[in-house]
Amino acid sequence: MSKQDIEVAQAVNPDANFSISMIYSILTKGEFAEQIKNSLKIRNSWSDSWGDGGYIRLKRAFSRAVRWSRWCP
């Protein structure tokens, strides 16, 4: 996440506290994740006003670059 990404996110949701090193949780939808057109549908913990009703689609190519620290069933 770049400084520009954070500035754009803050403009859309000014009440949220954004940081490059922020720790937050996400929830994958469906069994592990809903895979549509090589993406994962993921729910963020910020709010329903963030992204698409609280969800984003993360391209699978990018998801391999993310370091996932913990998976909880």
N, C-alpha and C positions, 0 to 999 in steps of 0.2 A: 504494500500500500504506500503510495507516494504522498507527499505533502499536498499535491493538487487533488488527489482522491479525497483526502480528509477535508480540504476546503470545500469541495463540491458537496460532500456528505453533510457538512455543517450547514451549508446554505439551505439544503433541503430540510434538515431536521436540527434547528438551532438549539433545542433543549438537550440534545444528546452530548455526551462527553466523549470526544474522539481522540485517539492517540495511536501512533504507529505501533507502539508496544502494548496496546490495550489487550487485556485478557478478557475474553467473553465466550459464551457458549453458543453453539448452533445445534440444530436438530435436523437430521435428515428425514425426509418424508417418505413413507412407504417402508418396505423391507430393505434396510440399509439406506437406500436412496431411490428416488424415481429417476430412471435414466431415460431422458428424452433428447434425441439428437445429440448424443455424446456429451450430455451435461448432467449435473446432479442438482436436484431441487432441494435447497437448504433453507431452513427457517432460522433467522437470526434472533437473538435475545433482546434486541433493542426495543422494537415496538411494531405494531401493525402498520404504522405510518411510514416505516422504512421499507425501501425496495418495492416489491410487488406484494403488498399486503403482509409485509414481514418476511417475505421469501426472496431469494435470489436464485439464479441458475449459475452454477460454477462449471465451466468447461472442464471435461475430464482431463484434458492435457494439463491444465493448470492445477487440478487437484492432486496430481502426482508430485507437484513441486511443493505442496504444503506439508508442513511437519505436523501431523496429528498427534497430540500428546496423550489423548485418552478417548477410547470408545466405550460407551456405556450402552448395553442393550436395553 
